[in-house]
Amino acid sequence: MNLKSFYLKKFIFGTLIVFFSFQPINCFAGVTYSDKNYSESSISDYCDDSLEWYDDHPGYSGEFTRVLDYCIEYVKDVSPEGFNVNPILSDFGAMNGVNTRPRDNIHQGIDIIGRANEPIIAISDGVVLETTIEDCWGGTIIVDHGKAFDGKNMIAIYGHVGEFLVNENDKIKRGDMIARLPSKIEYRCMARVRHLHLQIGQRYCKKEEKDNWGCKYFIKDFYRSLNPHDYWADGVNNVSCFNNEKSFKNGTITYPFKCKKLSKKNN
C-alpha cells in the first residue's frame, strides 16, 4: 500500500467511526456532501486522485495529509441538479490556493480538480490563439470565445493542462475536447495538485508583447478578469452542463469538464 492510500483510508475510517457514533445506522444512505450530489467517499476520491504528486514524494506525508483534509473540507460541489461535475477547490475571489496557502492577490479564475488524462472541453465556440508550455504554469491554451452576452470579450485561459488536442488557429465548438489534464504534476504553479485553472479576460497578450509591463500571463487584464460564474448558460451561479442535443445562448459558457448524469436511484 502506498503512503497516500494509507492516509486516505485512515481518514475515511476515522470519519465513519465518528459518523456511526452520532447517527442512527439507517441514515447512512441519505448522507451527501454539502447536501448536494457528492457522497463523502466520492469527494475523497476526487481529492485523492488530484494529489497523486505525493505518491512519488513520500517524504511529504505531513503535507499530503494537510492538503487532503483541506480539500475534503473546502472543495465545492457545484453540480447541477441530476449531475455530478468535477468540484472546484479554489473559486473565483478566493484568497487561498488549492494547496491551502494564502494568495498574494484574490483568485481571478476557478480551479477545478480532476483525474489524470481527464478530457477538458471548450466552454463555448472560439478560435485557439495560443498553445504553449509556460515555465511555471505548464501546458496552457488561450482561446478567443468571442463576445459575452453583455458585450465583453471572452479570452479564456485553460491553464495547467497536459496533452494538447488542438492547434493554434483551430476553430472549435462548444464541447469539443481541447486538452487533457496532466498525468504528472511537474510545474510549480500547479501547486502539487492536479487541476484546471479557467480564467476569462478581455484583452489578449500577443506573443510579441509578452514579458512587457502589464503583459506577462496571457491576458492584459489578468487581475481584472471576468467572473466565470456570471456567464453560465443556465444563469448566474448556475453551473451549466454541455449537451450536444441542446442549443445554448450565444455569449454564455458551459462547464469545461463533461457532466456525469446521476442514475435515478441517486436522485
N, C-alpha and C positions, 0 to 999 in steps of 0.2 A: 504494500500500500504506500503511495507517495505521500509526502508530508501534507500537501494541500487537501487531499481526500481525507486524511486522518482528522485534520482540524475541522473540516466541514461536517463530517459525520459526528464528531464530538459536539459541535454546536447544535445540530439538529436533534441529537439525543437529549441534550440538556433542555432544549425548547419543549420537546414532547413531555419530559418529566414535569416541568413547570406547568404545562398546559393541563395534563391529566390531574394535577394536584388541585386545580381550581375549577375545572369544568366537568359537568356530567358527561359520561362517556358517549352518550348518544348525540352529543352536539358536534362531534368532530367533523362529520360530513359537511356541515354548513360553514366551516371556518374558511374565510378567504382573506387575502392580503388587502388591507385598507378597505375592506368591504367592497372590493371590486372583483375582477375576473381571475386574478392570480391566487393560487394556493401558496402557502409559505414555502413548501418544498420546491415549487417551480421558480419562485423568486430566488431561493438559494441556488438552484441550478443555473439560472441566468448569471448571478453574481459569480459563482464558482467558475463557470465557463469563461467569463471575461477576465479572470485573474490567472490565466494559465502561465503567465510570465513567471510566477512563483514556483511552478513545477521545476523549472530549470535553475532556480536560485534558492535552494533550501536554507541558506543562511539567513534569509529574510522572513523566517517563520512568524516572528512577532508582528512585523509589519503586515504580513498577509492576514493574520487573524484580525488586526485592527481594521484593515480596509474591507475585509469580508463582512465584519459586523456592521461597519458603516454602510456598506452597500445594502445589506438586507434591511436595515432600519430606515434608510432615507431614500432608496430608489422609488421613483414614481411610476405607478401603474396608470398609464394614460389610455388604456384600452377602450375603444368604443363599445357600446352595448353589443354583446354577442360575439366579440372577438378578443383575441389576445394579441398584443403587439409588444415588440421589444421595449423594455422600460427605459425611462430617462433617469440618469443618475445625477447629472448636473444640468439644471434647467436654465433657461434664459433669465438673466438677472441674478443668478446665484453668486455667492461670494466664496464658495468652496468648490474645489475641483473634484474630479472623480476619485482622487486618491486621498480625500479628506482635507487636504492642505488648503489654506486660505489663498485667494487670488489677489493679485495686485490691482485688478480692475474687475468690475462686475462682468459676469459672463455675457458674451454677445451672441451666443448660439445655444444649441441644445446638444447635449452629449448622450447618445443612445448606445447602451451596451449590447453586445451580441456575441455570437459564436464564431469560431474560426471559419473563414471562407464563406460566410453568410452573404447572400446577394444583397446589394444596395440598389434601389430603383429610383428613377428620376421622379422628382416631386411635381414636375409639370413639363410641358413641351419646352424645347430650348435648343441652343447651339452650344457645343463644347468649345470653350475659349482656350482652355489650358489643361494639360495633364502633366504633372511634374512630381519629382521626388524632392521634397524640401528637407534641408538638413535637420530640422527639429520636428516638423510635422509628419514627415514621411510622405506616403502617397497622397496626392491632393488633386482633385478635379474641380475646375471652375466652369460653371455653366451660366450662360445668359438665358434666363427664363422669361425674358420679355417684360411686359408691364403687368404690375399687380392691378387688381380691380379698382384700386384707389389712385391709379396713375403713376405709382412709384416704380422705378426699375427694380428687378429682382435678379441680382447677380449672386448665385449661390456657391458657397464653398462646401465641398464634400471632403472633409479632412480626415487624416489617419486611416486611409483605405489601403488595401493590399493590391491585388491584381486589378489592372485597368481593363475594362471591357468595351471602352470607346476610345476614339482617337480625337485629336484636336480638329475642329471644324465639322465634326459629325453633327447632323441634325437628329435630335432624339425626341421621343414621345413620352408623355407621362406614363410611368410604369415600366419603361424599358430598364433592363439591367445595365448599369453603367460601371459597376465595380463590385469587388467583394471585400469583406473585412479581412484583415491580415491573419495569417496563421500564426505569425510570431509578432510580438511587440518589441520593436527594435529601435524606436526613436524616442528621444527624451520627452517631447511634447505629448506623447501618448500616455505618460504618467503611469506606465506599467499596467494599464487597464485597457483591454480591447474595447474600443468604442468608435462610433462615427460622430464627428463634430460637424453639425449642419449649421451654417451661418448665412444670412442673407444681407447683402449690402446693395448699394445703388450705383457705385462707380468703380469700374474695374481698373486694376493696376496692370497696365500692359507690361510685357516682359522688358521692353527697353526702358521703362520707367522705374523698375524695381530697384530697391536699395537707395532710393532718393528719399528726402524728407517727406513723411506722410504717405509713403507708398512702399511698404515693405511686405505686408502679408496679404497680397492678392486683391484687396479692395481698398480704395482710398478712404472710405468712411468706416474703417474697421471698428472703431469704438462708438459709432453711431448707427449700428446695424438695426435692421428691422426685426421685430419680434415674430418668429415664425408662427406663434400661436394666434396671431391676428389674421392669418391668411388661410386657415384650413377651409377646405371646400364646404364643410358642414357648418361653418360658422366659427366665430372667435372662441378659442379654447376647446373646440370640439375636434380632436384628432380624427382625421378622415382617412379611411382605407381606400386604396386604389382598387378598382373593379373594372376590368376591360369591357364589361357589358353595360357600364354606366357612363353617361356623359357628365362632364364637370364644367362648371362656370370658368370662363377664361379669367386668368389673373388670380387663381386660387392654387393651393398646394395640397398634396396628399402625402401620406407618411412614406419615408424613404426605405422602409422595410415592408415585406409582404405581411399582411394580417393573417392570422390563423383563426379560422372560424371555429367557434365552440360547438360541440355537439349539443343536442337538445337536452340531454341529461345533465349537462353542466350549467345550463341557463336557469 
